[in-house]
Amino acid sequence: MDSVPQPDHRALLELARQRMPFGRYEGRLLIDLPEPYVVWFSRQGFPDGKLGDMLRAVYEIKVNGLEFLFDPLRHHP
């Protein structure tokens, strides 16, 4: 019997705390970036490295209607 994959809670917590390091939304939490902005990145190409991986994750979560996953993380210490 196949099990449903569970999200990596540590990765989600790290994602919830990461801020955009440059550009128009510098300083904003990645999870609070506007969807059109992350869609733009998906078309232009995500940055290399960990930031790109995190932006790609935010993109996938937002375009698949899973932003509710971020709700409990916004208030986590």
N, C-alpha and C positions, 0 to 999 in steps of 0.2 A: 504494500500500500504506500503510495507516494505521499509525502508530507508537503505541506505548503511551506516554501522558504520563508524564514523569519528575517526581518530587517536586522542589520547589525546596529545595535543600540549605541555602541560607542561611536561608530561612524556617523550616525544621525546626530548625536550630541556634538561631535566635532563640527559637523556641517552647520548646525544651528548657531554655533559660536563664531564661525568664520566671517570676517568682514571683507567686503570688496576692497582691494588694495589700490585701485586706480580708477580713473575715468569719471564719468558723469555721476556715478553712484558710489564714489569712494567713501569708505567708512560705513556704508549700509550693510547690514547682515545679508549674506547671500540668500538666505531663505526669504528675505523681504524684497528682493529685486523684482521689479515688474516683469511679468511674463513676456511682454514684447521684447524686453531687453535680452532675456536669456534665449528667446527664439532668434533674435538677431545674431547672437553669438553662435548659435547652432548653424546658421547659414554662412557666417563669415569664417568660422573655425574657432574652436575653443583654444585657450592658451595651452601651452605644454605643461606637463607636470601635474602636481597635486591640485592646484587651483583649477586647471582645466577639467580634471576629474570631478571636482566638487561642483563646478558650474554645470557639467554634463548631468550630474545626479539631480541638481535643482531643476534643470530643464525637464528631465524625464518625469520627475515628480509633479511638476506644474502642468505639463501638457497632458498627463494622464489623469488629472483630477485628483491627485493624492495629497494635495496641500494640507489636508486635515492631519497628516502625519506630523506636520510642523507645529500644530497648535499646542500640544503639551510641552514642546521644547522651547517655546518662546518665553516661558516663565520659569524655566529650570535654572537653578543657580550655576 
